[in-house]
Amino acid sequence: MPLISNLYSDIDLNFMKHPVTGDIMKKKDVAAISASLYNIFNTSRYERPFNPDLGGNLRQALFEPVDSSSAVLIKDLITIAIQNFEPRVELVDLNIEPNIDENGYKVFLTFFVTNIPDPITINLFLERVR
């Protein structure tokens, strides 16, 4: 079965111009899904006026002490956010490692995207921002 190209697309939130057409650049497939996940994780509830339930609500957990119990809370929040707001993703593995020296968490996320056969792994570093 051939792989269909460009299943998913979204605008690039950096608003870079395409060098030839001058239009806003697009993110496609895995890059679009990764950007969507990143936006969900960095959005708090009630931040979006017409969709107040959207968001991972991770900021509340990032202001807790950096330890293994906060890592479990972050893991639960990420799992719930993916299940509720990103139906194109099937979570395979999620590891959260507290990093006390850098005052944040290393996130290793592995998932499948609908209609893409290979698993995708994303590495993030979550830290609180003032």
C-alpha positions in Angstrom: 0.0 0.0 0.0 1.6 3.3 -1.1 2.1 6.0 1.5 0.0 9.1 0.8 2.1 12.2 0.9 1.0 15.3 2.7 -1.7 13.8 4.8 -1.6 16.7 7.3 -0.6 20.3 6.9 -0.8 23.4 8.9 0.7 26.9 8.7 4.1 27.5 10.2 3.5 29.7 13.3 6.8 31.5 12.6 5.1 33.1 9.6 8.0 32.6 7.3 7.4 33.5 3.7 7.9 31.0 1.0 10.9 32.1 -1.1 9.1 31.6 -4.5 5.4 32.3 -3.9 5.6 34.7 -1.0 2.8 32.8 0.9 3.2 31.7 4.5 5.2 28.4 4.7 3.4 25.2 5.6 4.3 22.4 8.0 3.4 19.0 6.7 2.8 15.5 8.1 5.0 14.8 11.1 6.2 18.4 11.5 2.5 19.5 11.6 1.6 16.9 14.2 4.7 17.8 16.3 3.8 21.5 16.2 0.2 20.7 17.2 1.4 18.7 20.2 3.8 21.4 21.2 1.0 24.0 21.0 -1.3 21.8 23.1 1.3 21.3 25.7 2.1 25.0 26.0 -1.5 26.1 26.2 -3.4 26.4 29.5 -7.0 25.9 29.9 -9.2 29.0 29.5 -6.4 30.6 27.4 -8.3 30.3 24.1 -11.5 32.3 24.2 -13.7 30.1 22.0 -12.3 26.8 23.1 -11.6 27.2 26.9 -11.1 23.4 27.5 -8.2 23.2 25.0 -4.8 22.8 26.6 -2.4 20.5 28.4 -2.3 22.7 31.5 1.3 21.9 32.1 2.3 25.3 33.5 0.7 24.5 36.8 2.9 21.4 37.2 6.1 23.2 36.0 5.9 25.6 39.0 6.0 22.6 41.5 9.4 21.4 42.8 11.3 19.4 40.2 11.1 15.8 41.4 9.7 12.5 40.5 6.2 13.1 41.8 5.9 16.2 39.6 7.2 14.1 36.7 4.3 11.7 37.2 1.8 14.6 37.2 3.3 16.0 34.0 3.2 12.5 32.4 -0.5 12.2 33.3 -1.3 15.7 32.0 0.5 15.0 28.7 -1.3 11.6 28.3 -4.7 13.2 28.9 -3.9 16.1 26.5 -3.0 13.8 23.7 -6.1 11.6 24.2 -8.4 14.6 24.3 -7.0 17.0 21.8 -4.9 15.1 19.2 -6.9 12.2 17.7 -4.4 11.6 14.9 -1.8 10.4 17.5 -1.6 7.0 19.2 0.8 7.2 22.2 3.3 4.4 22.4 5.8 5.5 25.1 6.2 8.5 27.3 9.1 9.1 29.7 9.6 12.1 31.8 13.0 12.7 33.5 13.3 15.4 36.1 16.5 17.5 35.6 17.2 19.3 38.9 20.3 21.0 37.6 18.5 22.7 34.7 15.2 23.1 36.7 13.0 21.3 34.2 12.0 18.0 32.7 13.3 16.0 29.7 10.3 14.5 27.8 10.8 11.6 25.5 7.6 11.0 23.5 7.1 8.1 21.0 3.8 7.8 19.0 2.3 6.7 15.8 0.4 9.1 13.5 -2.7 7.8 11.7 -1.8 6.5 8.2 2.0 6.8 8.8 3.6 3.4 9.5 6.7 4.5 11.3 6.8 5.6 15.0 7.9 9.2 15.7 10.0 10.2 18.6 10.0 13.7 20.0 12.4 15.0 22.6 11.4 18.1 24.5 12.7 20.0 27.5 9.9 21.5 29.6 10.8 24.4 32.0 8.9 27.1 33.7 8.8 30.5 32.2 8.3 33.6 34.3 
